[in-house]
Amino acid sequence: MWKADAVAAWTIGITMVINITVSSFIATMTPTFFRYLGKDPAIMSGPLSTIIQDIVSLMVYFMTAFMVYRFIG
C-alpha cells in the first residue's frame, strides 16, 4: 500500500514525528502543572496525560492529512 500511495505515507510519517514530539511535551508538563497546583503529580497526571495525548494525536493527524492532501495530493 505504501508504495502505491506516497501521499499517505508522507501523511503518516509527518504525523508520527509531530505526535512523538507533542506527547513528550505533554507528558513532561502535566506533572509539573499538578505539582504547581499542590496535587500529587503521580496520581493525577497519568490518566489525564493519556486522554490529552489521544485527543491531540487525532487532531494532529486530521490537520496533517488535510494539509498534505490539499497541497500535494
C-alpha positions, 0 to 999 in steps of 0.5 A: 500500500505504501508504495502505491500511495506516497501521499499517505505515507508522507501523511503518516510519517509527518504525523508520527514525528509531530505526535512523538514530539507533542506527547513528550511535551505533554507528558513532561508538563502535566506533572509539573502543572499538578505539582504547581497546583499542590496535587500529587503529580503521580496520581493525577497526571497519568490518566489525564496525560493519556486522554490529552495525548489521544485527543491531540494525536487525532487532531494532529493527524486530521490537520496533517492529512488535510494539509498534505492532501490539499497541497500535494495530493 
